[in-house]
């Protein structure tokens, strides 16, 4: 049966290739991007005139509005793939004074997921893009009180999204399924080219695992788990994800930052 699937960051890289794959398999894919021009170009590359949504994920109030727009158009969303992410940027602080990597990679997908939960069924799935690069979260940096290097912020933001994946899985034992996925290291995405100056590995490695995580039976009972596509198996994330005090501190900061930003 065809599924309705929303992919963030779907204008290039893994997101766009995953969208093409899913549409070719008969699914209804909703594309998100930050640039209107890139969204239009991506939609032209995907068959079937896909629905598009423009939102700047560095603005959490815009993320809440994005979710509201999706809810207004759809009574049911089968799969949400939180694919959008950032490593390097000319400006690494948002207007709210937060680190851009934490906002786009951790906080924005939290807000989007939370706001879309009313239309995600129990047999639905949320697939979150994690990474092999994970590090314990400096909560002061998450709150914008300390600056980090590009890789420090990126690795910590990816552990933070893995942490909240686990937390939502525990809070929603009946579903939907919440899965964190490392799609593969150094794939040929724009992020890898800009961040590391290399061409990168075949993007289909990432698109294939995201498609499996979204639809296959092997992930149906995997809520709260982390899949490491470099190893080709479910694996433990960074040990800090199992440290109760660290998890509690990270989750308290995530909730406080996102509640504050989306009140208005």
C-alpha positions as CSV (number, residue, x, y, z in Angstrom):
1,X,0.0,0.0,0.0
2,X,1.4,3.4,-0.9
3,X,2.7,5.5,2.0
4,X,2.7,9.2,2.6
5,X,6.3,10.2,3.5
6,X,7.8,13.6,4.4
7,X,11.5,14.1,3.9
8,X,13.3,17.1,5.2
9,X,16.4,18.4,3.3
10,X,15.1,16.8,0.1
11,X,16.5,19.2,-2.4
12,X,19.8,17.4,-2.9
13,X,22.0,14.5,-1.6
14,X,20.6,11.6,0.3
15,X,17.3,13.3,0.8
16,X,16.6,13.8,-2.9
17,X,17.8,10.4,-3.9
18,X,15.6,8.8,-1.2
19,X,12.7,10.8,-2.5
20,X,13.3,9.6,-6.1
21,X,13.5,6.0,-4.9
22,X,10.3,6.1,-2.8
23,X,8.3,7.8,-5.6
24,X,9.6,5.2,-8.1
25,X,8.2,2.6,-5.7
26,X,4.7,4.2,-5.8
27,X,4.8,6.3,-2.6
28,X,3.5,9.8,-2.0
29,X,6.6,11.8,-1.0
30,X,6.4,15.4,0.4
31,X,9.6,17.4,-0.2
32,X,11.0,19.9,2.2
33,X,13.7,22.5,1.4
34,X,15.0,25.9,2.5
35,X,15.3,27.4,-0.9
36,X,12.3,27.9,-3.2
37,X,14.5,27.6,-6.3
38,X,16.1,24.4,-5.1
39,X,12.7,23.0,-4.1
40,X,11.4,23.7,-7.6
41,X,14.4,22.0,-9.2
42,X,14.1,19.0,-6.9
43,X,10.4,18.6,-7.7
44,X,11.2,18.6,-11.4
45,X,13.6,15.6,-10.8
46,X,11.0,13.6,-8.9
47,X,8.1,12.0,-10.8
48,X,4.5,12.9,-10.1
49,X,4.6,16.6,-9.3
50,X,5.4,16.1,-5.6
51,X,4.0,18.4,-2.9
52,X,6.7,20.8,-1.6
53,X,7.2,22.7,1.6
54,X,9.6,25.6,2.2
55,X,10.9,26.2,5.7
56,X,14.1,27.5,7.3
57,X,14.9,24.9,10.0
58,X,17.2,27.4,11.8
59,X,14.0,29.2,12.9
60,X,12.0,27.0,15.2
61,X,8.8,29.1,14.9
62,X,9.0,28.5,11.1
63,X,9.4,24.8,11.8
64,X,6.2,24.8,13.9
65,X,4.4,26.6,11.1
66,X,5.8,24.1,8.6
67,X,4.3,21.3,10.7
68,X,1.0,23.2,10.9
69,X,0.9,23.4,7.1
70,X,1.5,19.6,6.7
71,X,-1.3,18.9,9.2
72,X,-3.7,21.2,7.3
73,X,-3.1,19.2,4.1
74,X,-2.9,15.7,5.5
75,X,-4.9,13.7,8.1
76,X,-2.2,11.0,8.1
77,X,1.5,10.9,7.7
78,X,3.0,7.4,7.5
79,X,6.7,8.2,7.7
80,X,8.7,11.3,8.7
81,X,12.4,11.2,7.6
82,X,14.3,13.9,9.5
83,X,17.2,14.1,7.0
84,X,18.2,17.8,6.9
85,X,21.5,18.6,8.6
86,X,24.4,21.0,8.6
87,X,28.0,20.8,9.5
88,X,29.7,24.0,8.3
89,X,28.1,27.4,7.6
90,X,29.4,31.0,7.2
91,X,27.2,32.0,10.2
92,X,27.1,29.4,12.9
93,X,24.8,31.3,15.3
94,X,21.1,31.7,14.7
95,X,19.2,35.0,15.3
96,X,18.2,33.5,18.7
97,X,21.9,33.0,19.6
98,X,22.0,29.3,19.4
99,X,24.5,27.1,17.5
100,X,23.1,26.4,14.1
101,X,24.1,22.7,14.2
102,X,22.2,22.0,17.3
103,X,19.1,23.9,16.0
104,X,19.0,22.3,12.5
105,X,20.3,18.8,13.5
106,X,18.6,18.3,16.9
107,X,16.0,20.9,17.8
108,X,14.2,21.5,14.5
109,X,13.5,17.8,14.0
110,X,12.3,17.5,17.6
111,X,9.8,20.3,17.0
112,X,8.7,19.0,13.7
113,X,8.2,15.4,15.1
114,X,6.4,16.6,18.1
115,X,4.0,18.8,16.1
116,X,3.3,16.0,13.6
117,X,2.7,13.3,16.2
118,X,-1.1,13.8,16.0
119,X,-1.1,12.6,12.4
120,X,1.5,9.8,12.7
121,X,-0.3,6.5,13.3
122,X,0.8,3.8,15.6
123,X,2.3,1.8,12.7
124,X,4.0,4.9,11.4
125,X,7.7,5.6,11.6
126,X,10.1,8.5,12.4
127,X,13.6,8.0,10.9
128,X,16.2,10.4,12.3
129,X,19.5,11.0,10.7
130,X,22.3,10.3,13.2
131,X,25.9,9.8,12.4
132,X,29.0,7.7,13.2
133,X,30.3,11.0,14.6
134,X,28.7,11.1,18.1
135,X,30.0,12.8,21.2
136,X,28.6,13.6,24.7
137,X,26.6,16.8,24.6
138,X,28.0,20.0,26.2
139,X,24.6,21.2,27.4
140,X,25.9,24.8,27.9
141,X,26.8,24.8,24.2
142,X,23.4,23.4,23.4
143,X,21.9,26.3,25.2
144,X,24.1,28.7,23.3
145,X,26.3,29.6,26.2
146,X,29.5,28.2,24.8
147,X,31.0,27.9,21.3
148,X,32.2,24.7,19.7
149,X,34.1,23.8,16.6
150,X,32.2,22.5,13.5
151,X,32.9,18.8,14.2
152,X,32.3,19.2,18.0
153,X,28.9,20.8,17.4
154,X,28.0,18.3,14.6
155,X,28.9,15.2,16.6
156,X,27.2,16.4,19.8
157,X,24.0,17.4,17.8
158,X,23.9,13.9,16.3
159,X,24.1,12.2,19.7
160,X,21.4,14.6,20.9
161,X,19.0,13.5,18.2
162,X,19.8,9.9,19.0
163,X,19.0,10.6,22.6
164,X,15.7,12.1,21.9
165,X,14.9,9.3,19.5
166,X,15.3,6.9,22.4
167,X,13.2,9.1,24.7
168,X,10.3,9.3,22.3
169,X,10.4,5.6,21.7
170,X,10.1,5.0,25.5
171,X,7.3,7.6,25.7
172,X,5.3,6.1,22.8
173,X,5.6,2.4,23.4
174,X,2.5,1.7,21.2
175,X,4.0,3.6,18.3
176,X,5.0,5.2,16.0
177,X,8.4,3.6,15.7
178,X,11.4,6.0,16.3
179,X,14.7,5.0,14.7
180,X,18.1,6.7,14.6
181,X,20.2,5.8,11.6
182,X,23.8,6.5,10.6
183,X,23.2,6.3,6.8
184,X,26.9,5.8,6.1
185,X,30.1,7.8,6.6
186,X,31.4,10.3,4.1
187,X,28.7,9.8,1.5
188,X,28.8,12.1,-1.6
189,X,26.6,14.8,-0.2
190,X,27.0,18.5,-0.3
191,X,27.8,18.5,3.4
192,X,30.7,16.1,2.9
193,X,32.1,17.9,-0.1
194,X,32.0,21.2,1.7
195,X,33.1,19.9,5.1
196,X,35.9,17.5,4.1
197,X,36.8,18.5,0.5
198,X,36.2,15.0,-0.9
199,X,33.8,13.5,-3.4
200,X,32.5,10.9,-1.0
201,X,31.0,7.5,-1.3
202,X,28.0,6.4,-3.4
203,X,24.8,8.2,-2.2
204,X,22.7,5.1,-2.9
205,X,24.2,3.6,0.3
206,X,22.4,6.2,2.3
207,X,19.2,6.2,0.2
208,X,18.9,2.4,0.5
209,X,19.1,2.3,4.3
210,X,16.7,5.2,4.7
211,X,14.2,3.4,2.4
212,X,14.6,0.2,4.5
213,X,14.2,2.1,7.8
214,X,11.1,3.8,6.5
215,X,9.4,0.7,5.1
216,X,11.0,-2.7,5.7
217,X,9.8,-5.3,8.3
218,X,13.3,-5.4,9.8
219,X,12.7,-2.0,11.4
220,X,9.1,-2.6,12.4
221,X,10.1,-3.6,16.0
222,X,13.2,-1.4,16.2
223,X,11.8,1.6,18.0
224,X,14.4,3.4,20.0
225,X,17.3,1.6,18.4
226,X,20.3,3.0,16.5
227,X,21.3,1.5,13.1
228,X,24.9,1.9,12.1
229,X,25.1,1.5,8.3
230,X,28.9,1.5,8.3
231,X,28.6,-1.8,10.3
232,X,25.4,-2.9,8.6
233,X,23.7,-3.6,11.8
234,X,21.9,-2.3,14.9
235,X,24.6,-1.1,17.4
236,X,24.9,0.8,20.6
237,X,25.2,4.6,20.2
238,X,27.8,6.6,22.1
239,X,27.8,5.4,25.7
240,X,26.5,8.8,26.9
241,X,23.1,7.9,25.4
242,X,22.8,5.4,28.2
243,X,23.9,7.7,31.0
244,X,20.6,8.6,32.8
245,X,21.9,11.9,34.2
246,X,23.3,13.0,30.9
247,X,20.1,12.0,29.0
248,X,18.0,13.9,31.6
249,X,20.1,17.0,31.3
250,X,20.0,16.9,27.4
251,X,16.3,16.3,27.3
252,X,15.5,19.1,29.8
253,X,17.5,21.6,27.6
254,X,15.8,20.4,24.4
255,X,12.4,20.9,25.9
256,X,13.2,24.3,27.4
257,X,14.7,25.6,24.2
258,X,12.0,24.4,21.9
259,X,9.1,25.3,24.2
260,X,10.5,28.9,24.6
261,X,11.0,29.2,20.8
262,X,7.5,28.0,19.8
263,X,5.4,29.7,22.4
264,X,4.6,32.7,20.2
